[in-house]
């Protein structure tokens, strides 16, 4: 019983898993690099200017510190977070079936969305070969495949599916997936790799690896080795980036412009993060203080059928900013990430942006504390939320359309679990006579 009690007690997570430790660890070196690199670095990447000034650098540092402070205060709170502990759910009769059925449902949704999205590749496998040979952009394969708003977005159900598989594998030993479910997981990994190759979405694979890794390392078996995971993770990300960038751009274009592959990858890898922060600084300079959550609620403005872009923007008198046009005149369409740390400042100005980041840190710290305490809500939300903290230098992951279906599915599952378990308790009370009426005979 001791092992079971330990499994469901609050976890002693690695230090880097805390958002208030992770954000400064990532952001401070990258912000500093974005400030000190010369403008020639941007010229070599095809950009015409550098926007990161000392004042914008300090503003970015302030955003990081406000986020970290909010996260620390929420995660250090002594009160228990709201939510049902996984320990009580594991004792339920219906919860195991609910978890199994939910996993298969999310798997089916993800596979169906992939099938609809990549049907042209299934019909003509030579398209995949063309991408691997570096001719994807030349043939316009992305235009051939396209996306279906509201349908292909459902592939993001794979993130919640993988998270539930991780919870079952590492937190619920009695509900570990069987061999068939393991094969189903490998199918999702394969589809994500295909998506990465064809659609150039490295994040699709990261969204599978990170939740599983976070859940596995929540209670590290080798704490000293796990403490070094940020270093191993950076090396792994660099290697992963190098492999797929070889097929994406090196073999077809850049091998004629650089002396060797390593120099190209080093410039490319650092360039993605530095240019993202520089783009964010440039947007603050030109558009700072819009006064509306155009970036911090991007998921809303990107709804299908132009619900947000057309109707609500006109109703509220907002002008949706043309980010691509800004990139065309000020940066480059290739290095087009806007940085997550600067977007709240673009929306609400310096003071409002810092307040937003502090509140965002409070929410992040609260979710992290729920994860540490082992609540169902924390265990299914935090692994994907962690990706958003990792991506703060590059994109505003948690605010965009990519994460919206993930959090909506998680919230729906939390609600359904409360309904299912509540119904189970009601039926148990109905079928168990109380002491007041035990032995009573009707007249």
ChimeraX attribute file (.defattr): number of C-alpha atoms within 10 A of each C-alpha:
attribute: neighborCount
match mode: 1-to-1
recipient: residues
	/A:1	6
	/A:2	6
	/A:3	8
	/A:4	11
	/A:5	10
	/A:6	11
	/A:7	18
	/A:8	19
	/A:9	15
	/A:10	17
	/A:11	16
	/A:12	13
	/A:13	19
	/A:14	18
	/A:15	14
	/A:16	16
	/A:17	20
	/A:18	21
	/A:19	26
	/A:20	27
	/A:21	15
	/A:22	17
	/A:23	22
	/A:24	17
	/A:25	13
	/A:26	17
	/A:27	25
	/A:28	17
	/A:29	11
	/A:30	16
	/A:31	23
	/A:32	17
	/A:33	15
	/A:34	25
	/A:35	22
	/A:36	12
	/A:37	13
	/A:38	11
	/A:39	15
	/A:40	13
	/A:41	17
	/A:42	18
	/A:43	13
	/A:44	11
	/A:45	17
	/A:46	14
	/A:47	21
	/A:48	14
	/A:49	15
	/A:50	22
	/A:51	22
	/A:52	27
	/A:53	16
	/A:54	12
	/A:55	11
	/A:56	21
	/A:57	21
	/A:58	15
	/A:59	21
	/A:60	26
	/A:61	18
	/A:62	17
	/A:63	25
	/A:64	25
	/A:65	21
	/A:66	23
	/A:67	28
	/A:68	25
	/A:69	21
	/A:70	23
	/A:71	29
	/A:72	22
	/A:73	15
	/A:74	22
	/A:75	25
	/A:76	11
	/A:77	12
	/A:78	8
	/A:79	9
	/A:80	11
	/A:81	22
	/A:82	12
	/A:83	15
	/A:84	17
	/A:85	20
	/A:86	21
	/A:87	18
	/A:88	13
	/A:89	18
	/A:90	17
	/A:91	10
	/A:92	14
	/A:93	11
	/A:94	15
	/A:95	18
	/A:96	17
	/A:97	12
	/A:98	15
	/A:99	18
	/A:100	17
	/A:101	12
	/A:102	16
	/A:103	22
	/A:104	14
	/A:105	13
	/A:106	22
	/A:107	24
	/A:108	17
	/A:109	18
	/A:110	22
	/A:111	19
	/A:112	15
	/A:113	21
	/A:114	22
	/A:115	16
	/A:116	15
	/A:117	20
	/A:118	20
	/A:119	13
	/A:120	15
	/A:121	18
	/A:122	13
	/A:123	9
	/A:124	10
	/A:125	11
	/A:126	11
	/A:127	20
	/A:128	17
	/A:129	14
	/A:130	17
	/A:131	23
	/A:132	18
	/A:133	15
	/A:134	19
	/A:135	20
	/A:136	23
	/A:137	15
	/A:138	10
	/A:139	13
	/A:140	11
	/A:141	19
	/A:142	13
	/A:143	9
	/A:144	12
	/A:145	17
	/A:146	13
	/A:147	14
	/A:148	12
	/A:149	12
	/A:150	12
	/A:151	15
	/A:152	18
	/A:153	20
	/A:154	19
	/A:155	26
	/A:156	22
	/A:157	25
	/A:158	25
	/A:159	32
	/A:160	27
	/A:161	27
	/A:162	26
	/A:163	28
	/A:164	24
	/A:165	25
	/A:166	23
	/A:167	23
	/A:168	20
	/A:169	18
	/A:170	18
	/A:171	23
	/A:172	20
	/A:173	13
	/A:174	10
	/A:175	18
	/A:176	17
	/A:177	19
	/A:178	10
	/A:179	9
	/A:180	9
	/A:181	16
	/A:182	12
	/A:183	12
	/A:184	17
	/A:185	19
	/A:186	12
	/A:187	14
	/A:188	22
	/A:189	18
	/A:190	13
	/A:191	20
	/A:192	24
	/A:193	18
	/A:194	19
	/A:195	19
	/A:196	18
	/A:197	19
	/A:198	23
	/A:199	19
	/A:200	18
	/A:201	15
	/A:202	18
	/A:203	14
	/A:204	21
	/A:205	20
	/A:206	17
	/A:207	21
	/A:208	22
	/A:209	16
	/A:210	19
	/A:211	28
	/A:212	22
	/A:213	13
	/A:214	21
	/A:215	25
	/A:216	16
	/A:217	19
	/A:218	22
	/A:219	20
	/A:220	17
	/A:221	10
	/A:222	9
	/A:223	14
	/A:224	10
	/A:225	10
	/A:226	18
	/A:227	16
	/A:228	13
	/A:229	16
	/A:230	15
	/A:231	10
	/A:232	13
	/A:233	11
	/A:234	11
	/A:235	12
	/A:236	13
	/A:237	14
	/A:238	15
	/A:239	13
	/A:240	14
	/A:241	15
	/A:242	20
	/A:243	11
	/A:244	18
	/A:245	20
	/A:246	20
	/A:247	19
	/A:248	23
	/A:249	17
	/A:250	19
	/A:251	16
	/A:252	18
	/A:253	13
	/A:254	14
	/A:255	14
	/A:256	10
	/A:257	9
	/A:258	13
	/A:259	10
	/A:260	11
	/A:261	14
	/A:262	11
	/A:263	11
	/A:264	18
	/A:265	20
	/A:266	12
	/A:267	13
	/A:268	17
	/A:269	16
	/A:270	14
	/A:271	18
	/A:272	17
	/A:273	25
	/A:274	27
	/A:275	28
	/A:276	23
	/A:277	32
	/A:278	27
	/A:279	27
	/A:280	29
	/A:281	30
	/A:282	25
	/A:283	23
	/A:284	24
	/A:285	15
	/A:286	10
	/A:287	14
	/A:288	21
	/A:289	18
	/A:290	18
	/A:291	13
	/A:292	16
	/A:293	16
	/A:294	24
	/A:295	24
	/A:296	21
	/A:297	18
	/A:298	19
	/A:299	18
	/A:300	20
	/A:301	21
	/A:302	16
	/A:303	14
	/A:304	13
	/A:305	11
	/A:306	13
	/A:307	13
	/A:308	18
	/A:309	18
	/A:310	14
	/A:311	13
	/A:312	14
	/A:313	16
	/A:314	12
	/A:315	9
	/A:316	9
	/A:317	9
	/A:318	15
	/A:319	13
	/A:320	14
	/A:321	12
	/A:322	8
	/A:323	12
	/A:324	13
	/A:325	12
	/A:326	17
	/A:327	20
	/A:328	13
	/A:329	11
	/A:330	17
	/A:331	25
	/A:332	19
	/A:333	16
	/A:334	12
	/A:335	19
	/A:336	20
	/A:337	22
	/A:338	26
	/A:339	24
	/A:340	24
	/A:341	29
	/A:342	35
	/A:343	26
	/A:344	29
	/A:345	31
	/A:346	28
	/A:347	24
	/A:348	22
	/A:349	20
	/A:350	21
	/A:351	13
	/A:352	16
	/A:353	24
	/A:354	24
	/A:355	19
	/A:356	20
	/A:357	26
	/A:358	22
	/A:359	18
	/A:360	17
	/A:361	27
	/A:362	23
	/A:363	17
	/A:364	27
	/A:365	27
	/A:366	25
	/A:367	28
	/A:368	27
	/A:369	27
	/A:370	25
	/A:371	25
	/A:372	24
	/A:373	21
	/A:374	25
	/A:375	24
	/A:376	22
	/A:377	23
	/A:378	26
	/A:379	27
	/A:380	29
	/A:381	23
	/A:382	24
	/A:383	28
	/A:384	25
	/A:385	21
	/A:386	22
	/A:387	17
	/A:388	20
	/A:389	24
	/A:390	17
	/A:391	20
	/A:392	24
	/A:393	28
	/A:394	24
	/A:395	24
	/A:396	24
	/A:397	21
	/A:398	24
	/A:399	20
	/A:400	18
	/A:401	17
	/A:402	16
	/A:403	20
	/A:404	18
	/A:405	20
	/A:406	24
	/A:407	19
	/A:408	12
	/A:409	19
	/A:410	22
	/A:411	15
	/A:412	11
	/A:413	19
	/A:414	18
	/A:415	12
	/A:416	13
	/A:417	20
	/A:418	14
	/A:419	12
	/A:420	15
	/A:421	18
	/A:422	12
	/A:423	13
	/A:424	16
	/A:425	12
	/A:426	12
	/A:427	11
	/A:428	11
	/A:429	11
	/A:430	10
	/A:431	8
	/A:432	10
	/A:433	11
	/A:434	10
	/A:435	8
	/A:436	7
	/A:437	8
	/A:438	9
	/A:439	9
	/A:440	8
	/A:441	6
	/A:442	4
	/A:443	3
